[in-house]
Every structure is written in structure tokens, then in C-alpha cells.
Amino acid sequence: MAEIKQTLSRLTASQLIALADNQAQLMAPTAPAAPPIPNMAAVIGELVTAHDAAKAASDAYEQAKAALASLKTARDGAVDTLRAKVGDVAVKARSESGGDGGMMQAAGYQLASTTSVAAGPLTQPQNLAVTAGDMDGTLDASCDPAAGAKTYDWQMTTADAVNGPYATVSQTTSSSTALTGLTSGQRVWVRVRAVGTTGPGPWSDPATKIVP
């Protein structure tokens, strides 16, 4: 007896909906054509109902995702404007206070340390986490800030967690990054290292995630 080969867990929502639609059309053809397999009408009716519900939910999600993308762009622009304005106010506050630390602290500012610290070797970044991004095909990665780090190198592989090969996908000044343009359903491994005035430190242990 022949077996049916299926890998349903690997299909995206759109692929699964298309598969169900194709099966329904083939197994419940328009009369007078006969279905290829008898006694399937009831279960095909249930398949059509599930297909229609999944398609409606998927269409609603795609519409919401498109709206979310524009909202995210608007948010990022507003936050960038706010960040620049906060910096402008800090410059003005320092100027008007004449550099008086007490006045600036009273206004809520944290003063930069003037103590000189010798640069030492960077340590391995800790607590690397990779999570699903706001949209399909994206991931967010972050780790604890490394003392002495000026920038961070982010690398990714889809092959092997230990041997890679890894490719650099992002370089940031913060201990977080967004990975975009990925293939949904694919497992990836991510690692990060801190870079300081003495050069790069060791790579973190890799973290893995299946791309949404």
C-alpha cells in the first residue's frame, strides 16, 4: 500500500492554504467530473471550511502586518527626532550651567566619569538571545553590554553551529541588532563579539532560532 508523503510542519501559512485549496479542487471537482477518490465529500467539506477560515485569518494578518510596518516607520522616525532633541537639550543645559555638575545632576543628568581606566581585553558577550522580529523573515538579537565595547560584530549561519561558515550580517554600536531578509521556517545560528580599542574579543556562544 502506498504512503502519502507530507511535510506540513515546514509549510508557511500561504503554502499550506494553497495546498489545501489545490486538494479541495482536485478531490471535489465540478460535476459531472468524478472525484479521484470516493467517499471523501464530508471530509473535503471540512477541509474547505478550515481553508476558508485560515485564508481569512491570513489575509487579516497580512493587512495588519502592512499597517504595522508603516506604524513602525513612523515610530522610528519620531524616536530618532526625540533622541536628537534630547541631545540638543543636554548640550544647552551644559552650556547654560557653565559645566556645573551639581546643577546638571539636579536637572536629572548623570555625569560622565572622568576617571581614566586602562583598556583591558574584552570578555565574551553573555546572555545572547535571538527572538522573533515584528515581521515574518526578521529576528531580533541582543546580549548583555560588554565592558569596554565600542562596537559589536554580529554573524549568522544556517549550516552548523560550531563550524559555520559564519558571515557577518551586522555591525552596531549597541548590544542589539535586527536581522532582516531571512527565509521563514529556516533555522539560523547567531553569534556576537565585542570590539574595543584593543581590538575584538572572543565570540559568544551561538544562539539559535527558527525564522518566523
RAJO-V84034 format. One line per field, one symbol per residue. phi: phi as a letter, one per 20 degrees, with the letter a starting at -180 (. if undefined). psi: psi as a letter, one per 30 degrees, with the letter a starting at -180 (. if undefined). burial: I if it has 16 or more other C-alpha atoms within 10 Angstrom, else O. A space follows every 10 residues. Layout:
phi=???
psi=???
burial=???
This chain:
phi=.fdeeccffe efgfffffff ffffffecff gefeffcfmd gfffffffff ffffffffff ffffffffff ffffffffff fffffgffff ffffffemmf ffffffenee effdfedffd ffefgdlfcc cfefcgnccd cbbfgefnfd bcddcbbddb feemfecfda ccedebbddc meegneecdc cbceccfeof efffffdcae ff
psi=kklkkkieff kleeeeeeee eeeeeefilk kgkkkfklhg eeeeeeeeee eeeeeeeeee eeeeeeeeee eeeeeeeeee eeeeeeeeee eeeeeffggj eeeeefggkk kkkgkkkkkl kklkklhkkk lkaflkgklk kllkkkkfke lkkklklgdk eefbkkkkfk klflhllkkl gljkfkklkk lllkkafgal alklkkklkk k.
burial=OOOOOOOOOO OOOOOIIOOI IOOIOOIIOO OOOOIOOOOO OOOIOOIIOO IOOIIOOOOO OOOOOOOOOO OOOOOOOOOO OOOOOOOOOO OOIOOOOOOO OOOIOOOOOO OOOOOOOOOO IIIIIIOIII IIIOOIIIIO IIIOOIOIII IIIIIIIOOO IOOOOIOOOO IOOIIIIIIO OOOOIOOIII IIIIIIOOOI IOIIIIIIII II
